Amino acid sequence: MSPEHLSPLDLAFWRIESAAHPMHLGALAVLSTDGPDAAARAAALLAERCAGLPGLRRRIHDVLLPVGAAAWSPDPDFDPARHVFLTDAAAAGAGAGAVDPRAAAGPLMARPLDRTRPPWEAHVLAGSGPDSFAVLFKFHHALADGLGALALAAGLFDRQPPFAPGPAVRGPARPVPAPRGPGAALRRLPGVFASRVHDLGQALEIGAAVARAGLPLGVPDALVAAEPGPGAGAGSRSVAGLALDLDEVNLIRKAAGGTVNDVLIALVAGALRRWLAERGDPLPRGAGPRALIPVSRRRPGAAPGAGNRLSGYLLRLPLAEDDPLRRLYAVRAGMDRNKEAGPARGAGAVALLADHVHPLGHRLGGPLVAQAARLLYDILVTSVPLPGLTFTLGGSTVREVYPLAPLARGQSLAIAVSTYKGTVHYGLVADAAAVPDLAALAGALRAELDAFVREVS
């Protein structure tokens, strides 16, 4: 049987990783306890169920051909004890003492996964009170994107209907113009030649869009992390989470227009502005920092599947704008322009360039690509849709889900957001040295929502 090679984008995520910048996604789930031994039972169930999921038993290894490529293979020594961990505080059971699981999640997010084993982990943590515990999931980005990681995690919870993301929210249908111009001419060329010319044209177009997007000028110092020295070990991470009422977000959307996602991004922009002001930092002038907004390329309603199917949009966050409504209008206009162009064009579509690189290029150029992230965007703001289901694990109900994104080299902050059971959950991951006050940013998000609700009420 021929090996299953990593796709170019999966391989890129595998090659750009370093000890100081691990490339794993995370999710912190907070669960209700149904007894003093709930956390221990949850850990036992996770260990039992992961052994039955083939997608969690595979590791990545280098192959001879093509040179520089890597492939998946079953781990002959797979041991759940190397992937599922129960902390002492969680094992002590309910009432053993209040612990904020987000504080424990930070150092765990900083620690790279073992690259010789299947690239994932689950850590069962003590909760913030006697009625809860938490599970931190870590999945390497080479294993799955956000939707794929969600599908893998769902297989570890109590049985649910098969997960598939809901249909994408689309605008009014538009007439499709008749093919003309160079694209129409390309379709009349022999298939392989036309495909090569199209790929080259797409790569050149994305490269030109990156050049037009501009250099990282006027970016707040708080969004920049110091470069690690040669041979640097694991970096430091802090994690914060915030739960907001989806009804209040919808109140803003209905009053001001746009999509829920537009509102969520505008809240991030307003919170960053508020946070910088509270720190005494100068507010940026001009267009604002560049946010990378990942976009799934999976067909609506399709199963998530393994690996990455991602592109992205690049959006300037209007931090210089002091009026919340005008900030939302600016975000909405920028997102509308991105959607009009589509996820295969524009500076945010840099992930698609991975398809045009030979595996050896990924292997040799991974460190250079990692260093270039700072030139491409300034902050990651990503949304992971959750199904309208209630997850349980051994009878314990999941109350909150905070998605966590990896940090690129030179960047201090990544923000992920999901909606679960009528609540919006923001997950914030920061370079702990560059952002020692991450909890203050979470507080600024709350204050921004409250101020916006007052504005539209």
C-alpha positions in Angstrom: 0.0 0.0 0.0 1.4 3.4 -1.0 1.8 5.9 1.9 -0.6 8.7 2.4 1.4 11.8 1.9 0.7 15.0 3.7 -0.9 17.6 1.5 1.3 20.6 0.7 -0.5 22.8 3.3 -0.3 20.1 6.0 3.4 19.7 5.2 3.9 23.5 5.4 2.4 23.5 9.0 4.6 20.5 9.9 7.8 22.2 8.6 7.4 25.7 10.0 7.1 24.5 13.6 9.9 25.3 16.1 10.3 24.7 19.8 9.4 28.4 20.5 6.5 28.4 18.1 4.6 25.1 18.2 1.9 24.7 15.5 -0.9 23.1 17.4 -4.5 24.2 17.7 -6.3 23.9 21.1 -9.7 23.9 22.7 -10.4 24.3 26.4 -13.7 22.6 27.3 -15.2 23.3 30.8 -17.5 20.5 32.0 -19.9 20.1 34.9 -19.1 17.4 37.4 -21.6 14.7 38.3 -19.5 13.4 41.2 -16.1 13.7 42.9 -14.5 11.3 40.5 -15.9 12.8 37.3 -12.5 14.1 36.0 -10.8 10.7 36.6 -13.6 8.9 34.8 -13.4 11.4 31.9 -9.7 10.7 31.5 -10.3 7.0 31.5 -13.0 7.4 28.8 -10.7 9.6 26.7 -7.9 7.0 26.9 -10.3 4.2 26.0 -12.0 6.0 23.1 -8.8 7.4 21.5 -7.6 3.8 20.9 -10.6 3.2 18.7 -10.1 6.2 16.5 -7.7 5.5 13.6 -7.2 9.2 12.9 -5.7 9.6 16.4 -3.4 6.6 16.1 -1.3 7.9 13.1 2.1 9.6 13.3 4.0 11.6 10.7 7.3 10.4 9.3 9.6 11.5 6.5 9.7 9.5 3.2 12.5 9.1 0.6 10.4 10.1 -2.4 9.4 12.7 -3.2 12.4 14.3 -1.5 11.3 16.4 1.4 7.8 14.9 1.7 6.2 13.3 4.8 3.5 10.7 5.2 1.1 9.2 7.7 1.5 5.7 9.1 -0.1 3.8 12.1 1.9 4.1 15.3 2.9 0.5 16.1 3.6 1.5 19.7 0.5 3.6 20.3 -0.2 4.1 24.0 -3.1 6.2 25.2 -1.1 7.1 28.3 1.2 9.1 26.2 -1.6 11.3 24.9 -4.2 11.5 27.7 -3.0 13.1 31.0 -4.8 13.6 34.3 -3.4 16.4 36.5 -3.0 15.7 40.2 -5.4 18.5 41.1 -8.1 17.0 38.8 -7.5 13.5 40.1 -8.1 14.7 43.6 -11.7 15.3 42.6 -14.4 18.0 43.3 -13.7 20.2 46.3 -9.9 19.8 46.1 -9.5 23.5 45.6 -10.4 26.1 43.0 -8.0 26.3 40.0 -8.4 28.4 36.9 -7.9 25.9 34.1 -6.9 28.8 31.8 -3.8 29.4 34.0 -2.9 25.7 33.5 -3.6 25.8 29.8 -1.0 28.5 29.1 2.2 26.5 29.8 0.6 23.4 28.1 0.0 25.4 24.9 3.6 26.5 25.0 4.9 23.0 25.0 5.3 21.4 21.6 3.8 18.0 20.8 6.0 15.0 20.5 6.8 14.8 16.8 7.6 11.0 17.0 4.1 10.1 18.1 0.6 10.9 16.8 0.5 14.7 17.1 -2.3 15.3 19.7 -2.9 15.4 23.4 -5.7 15.7 25.9 -5.1 17.1 29.4 -7.8 16.7 32.1 -7.5 19.7 34.4 -9.1 20.8 37.7 -11.9 23.3 37.4 -12.4 26.7 38.9 -14.7 25.3 41.5 -16.1 22.1 43.0 -18.7 21.7 40.3 -16.5 21.7 37.2 -13.3 20.3 35.6 -11.8 21.0 32.2 -10.2 19.2 29.2 -7.5 20.9 27.1 -7.2 19.3 23.6 -4.2 19.9 21.5 -4.1 18.9 17.8 -1.2 19.7 15.5 -2.2 21.9 12.6 -0.7 19.3 10.2 -3.3 16.8 11.5 -6.4 19.1 11.1 -7.7 22.6 10.7 -10.3 23.9 13.2 -13.2 22.0 11.7 -11.2 18.8 11.4 -9.9 19.1 15.0 -13.5 19.6 16.2 -14.5 16.4 14.4 -11.7 14.5 16.0 -12.5 15.8 19.5 -16.2 15.0 18.9 -15.3 11.3 18.4 -14.0 11.3 22.0 -17.1 12.6 23.6 -20.3 10.6 24.2 -22.0 9.5 21.0 -23.5 12.3 18.9 -24.9 12.5 15.4 -22.1 12.8 12.8 -20.8 16.3 12.8 -20.9 18.4 9.7 -20.8 22.2 9.6 -24.0 24.0 8.7 -24.6 25.7 5.4 -22.6 28.9 4.8 -24.5 32.1 5.1 -24.5 33.6 1.6 -25.8 36.9 0.1 -28.3 37.2 -2.7 -27.6 35.2 -5.8 -25.9 37.0 -8.6 -26.0 36.3 -12.3 -22.9 34.5 -13.5 -21.4 36.3 -16.4 -20.5 34.5 -19.6 -16.9 33.2 -19.7 -14.7 35.6 -21.6 -11.2 36.9 -21.6 -8.0 34.9 -20.7 -9.8 32.5 -18.4 -12.1 31.4 -21.2 -9.2 31.0 -23.5 -7.4 28.9 -20.9 -10.3 26.5 -20.7 -9.8 25.7 -24.4 -6.2 24.7 -23.9 -5.2 21.0 -23.1 -6.1 20.2 -19.5 -2.6 19.8 -17.9 -1.2 22.9 -19.6 -4.3 25.0 -18.8 -4.0 23.9 -15.1 -0.3 24.8 -14.9 -1.0 28.2 -16.4 -3.9 28.8 -14.1 -1.8 27.8 -11.0 1.0 30.2 -12.0 -1.5 33.0 -12.6 -3.1 32.4 -9.2 0.3 32.4 -7.5 1.3 35.6 -9.2 -2.0 37.2 -8.3 -1.8 36.3 -4.6 1.8 37.5 -4.5 0.8 40.8 -6.0 -2.0 41.2 -3.5 0.5 40.5 -0.7 2.7 43.3 -2.0 -0.2 45.7 -2.2 -1.3 44.9 1.3 1.7 46.7 2.6 4.4 46.2 5.2 3.7 46.0 9.0 3.9 49.7 9.5 2.3 51.5 12.6 1.5 48.2 14.3 1.1 48.6 18.1 4.1 47.4 20.0 1.7 45.2 22.1 1.1 43.0 19.0 4.8 42.3 18.4 6.7 39.6 20.2 10.5 39.6 20.5 12.3 37.2 18.2 13.7 34.1 20.0 17.5 33.7 19.9 19.2 30.8 18.0 18.3 27.5 19.5 15.7 28.9 21.7 13.6 26.4 23.6 9.9 26.5 24.3 8.3 29.9 24.5 5.9 31.2 27.1 2.1 31.3 26.6 -0.8 32.7 28.5 -4.4 31.9 27.9 -7.6 33.9 28.6 -11.2 33.2 27.9 -14.4 35.2 27.8 -18.0 34.2 27.4 -20.5 36.7 25.9 -24.3 36.5 25.3 -25.1 35.7 21.7 -28.4 37.5 22.0 -26.5 40.8 22.7 -24.3 40.2 19.7 -27.4 39.6 17.6 -28.9 42.8 19.0 -26.0 44.7 17.5 -26.2 42.9 14.2 -29.9 43.6 13.8 -29.5 47.3 14.7 -26.3 48.0 12.6 -26.4 45.4 9.9 -23.7 43.0 8.7 -23.1 39.4 9.9 -22.5 38.0 13.3 -18.9 37.5 12.3 -18.6 41.1 11.3 -19.8 42.1 14.8 -17.4 39.7 16.5 -14.4 41.1 14.5 -15.5 44.7 15.3 -15.6 43.8 19.0 -12.0 42.6 18.7 -11.0 45.9 17.1 -12.8 48.0 19.7 -11.3 45.9 22.5 -7.8 46.3 21.2 -8.3 50.0 21.0 -9.7 50.1 24.6 -6.9 47.9 25.9 -4.1 49.9 24.3 -5.6 53.1 25.8 -5.8 51.5 29.2 -2.1 50.5 29.0 -1.2 54.1 28.0 0.1 52.9 24.6 -0.3 55.3 21.6 -3.3 54.4 19.4 -2.3 53.5 15.8 -3.1 55.9 13.0 -4.1 55.0 9.5 -5.6 51.8 8.3 -4.7 49.7 11.3 -3.1 46.3 11.9 -3.7 43.5 9.4 -5.8 40.6 10.7 -5.7 37.3 9.0 -9.2 35.7 9.0 -9.0 32.0 8.0 -11.7 30.8 5.7 -12.6 27.1 5.2 -12.6 25.8 1.6 -14.7 22.8 2.5 -18.1 22.5 0.7 -21.0 23.6 2.9 -22.5 20.6 4.7 -19.5 18.4 3.9 -17.9 16.3 6.6 -14.8 18.1 8.0 -12.3 15.3 7.2 -8.6 15.2 8.0 -6.0 17.8 7.0 -6.4 21.4 6.1 -8.7 23.0 3.6 -8.0 26.6 4.3 -7.6 30.0 2.7 -8.1 33.4 4.3 -9.0 37.0 4.1 -6.8 39.9 5.1 -8.6 42.7 6.9 -7.3 46.0 8.4 -8.7 46.5 11.9 -9.9 50.1 12.2 -8.3 50.9 15.6 -8.0 54.6 14.8 -11.8 54.9 14.6 -13.3 56.0 17.9 -16.9 55.4 17.1 -18.1 51.7 17.5 -20.7 51.9 14.7 -18.2 53.3 12.3 -15.7 50.6 13.3 -18.4 48.0 12.5 -19.2 49.6 9.2 -15.5 49.6 8.3 -15.1 45.9 9.2 -18.3 45.1 7.2 -17.0 46.9 4.1 -13.7 45.2 4.3 -15.2 41.8 4.7 -17.6 42.5 1.8 -14.7 43.3 -0.4 -13.0 40.1 0.6 -16.1 38.0 -0.1 -16.6 39.7 -3.4 -13.0 38.7 -4.5 -13.4 35.2 -3.0 -11.1 33.1 -0.8 -8.8 32.1 -3.7 -7.6 35.7 -4.3 -6.1 38.4 -2.3 -3.3 38.7 0.3 -5.1 36.5 2.8 -5.0 33.5 0.4 -1.3 32.9 1.1 -2.0 29.4 2.4 -2.9 28.5 -1.2 0.7 29.2 -2.2 1.7 26.0 -0.4 0.3 24.0 -3.2 2.9 25.5 -5.6 5.9 24.5 -3.5 7.8 21.2 -4.0 8.1 19.1 -0.8 11.8 19.8 -0.6 11.0 23.5 -0.7 8.8 23.1 2.4 11.6 21.2 4.1 14.4 23.6 3.4 12.3 26.8 3.4 10.1 26.1 6.5 12.2 28.3 8.9 12.2 31.1 6.3 8.4 30.9 5.9 7.9 31.0 9.6 10.0 34.2 9.9 8.0 35.7 7.0 4.7 35.5 8.9 5.3 38.8 10.5 5.5 40.4 7.1 2.2 38.9 6.0 -0.2 39.8 8.9 -0.2 41.2 12.4 -2.8 39.2 14.3 -4.9 36.1 13.7 -8.6 36.3 14.3 -10.3 33.0 13.5 -13.8 31.6 14.0 -14.5 27.9 14.5 -18.2 27.0 14.0 -19.6 24.5 16.5 -22.7 22.3 15.8 -25.9 23.0 17.7 -25.4 20.0 20.0 -24.7 19.5 23.7 -21.5 17.6 24.2 -21.1 15.3 27.2 -18.3 13.1 28.4 -19.2 10.2 30.7 -22.3 12.1 31.8 -20.6 15.4 32.5 -21.9 18.2 30.3 -19.7 20.6 28.4 -20.6 24.1 29.5 -18.0 26.2 27.7 -15.7 25.8 24.8 -12.8 28.2 24.2 -10.9 27.6 20.9 -7.2 28.4 21.0 -5.0 29.2 18.0 -1.3 29.0 17.5 1.0 32.0 17.6 3.1 32.8 14.5 6.7 33.9 14.9 7.0 37.6 15.9 3.4 37.9 16.8 2.1 38.3 20.4 -1.6 37.5 20.1 -4.0 35.2 18.4 -7.8 35.3 19.0 -10.3 32.5 18.2 -14.0 32.5 18.7 -16.8 29.9 18.7 -20.5 29.9 19.6 -21.8 27.1 21.8 -25.3 26.8 23.4 -26.2 30.5 22.8 -22.9 31.8 24.1 -20.0 33.3 22.2 -16.6 32.1 23.6 -13.5 34.0 22.8 -10.2 32.1 23.3 -7.1 34.4 23.6 -3.5 33.0 23.4 -0.6 35.4 23.9 3.1 35.4 24.2 3.3 35.7 28.0 6.4 37.9 27.9 5.0 40.3 25.4 1.5 40.4 26.8 1.6 40.1 30.6 -1.9 41.6 30.9 -3.9 39.3 28.7 -6.8 39.2 31.3 -7.1 43.0 30.8 -7.8 42.4 27.1 -10.5 39.9 27.9 -12.0 42.6 30.2 -11.8 45.1 27.4 -13.8 42.7 25.2 -16.5 42.6 27.8 -16.5 46.4 28.2 -16.7 46.8 24.4 -19.7 44.6 24.1 -21.5 46.5 26.9 -20.7 49.9 25.3 -21.9 48.7 21.9 -25.2 47.4 23.3 -25.8 50.8 25.0 -25.0 52.5 21.7 -27.7 50.6 19.7 -30.3 50.2 22.5 
